[in-house]
């Protein structure tokens, strides 16, 4: 959504320090969607770190990958049981749009029609 922050981290996983901008102001993050490679490594480490810092974590199933399907599936199952909600891409997009609507933002589909 416009105005939302996207965090990229070049290392193994995003740590709590990744949630803070360089100018020192807080982003006031309370939830996090996690996508990436590998499900059993970087994704899992990010999820556990975020959960440990009291964030609501959602792992987007179709946006994660691992070297083997079995490792991918087992780690999604385990994270869903302990640390995060594993969600579909459609559910993640719907959730993001719902938050945008609550803040009074116009959904992308309507924005194009409104500017035409």
Secondary structure as UniProt FT lines:
FT   TURN            2..3
FT   HELIX           16..19
FT   TURN            22..23
FT   STRAND          31..37
FT   HELIX           39..43
FT   HELIX           44..52
FT   TURN            53..54
FT   STRAND          56..65
FT   HELIX           69..82
FT   STRAND          85..87
FT   HELIX           89..102
FT   TURN            103..104
FT   HELIX           108..115
//
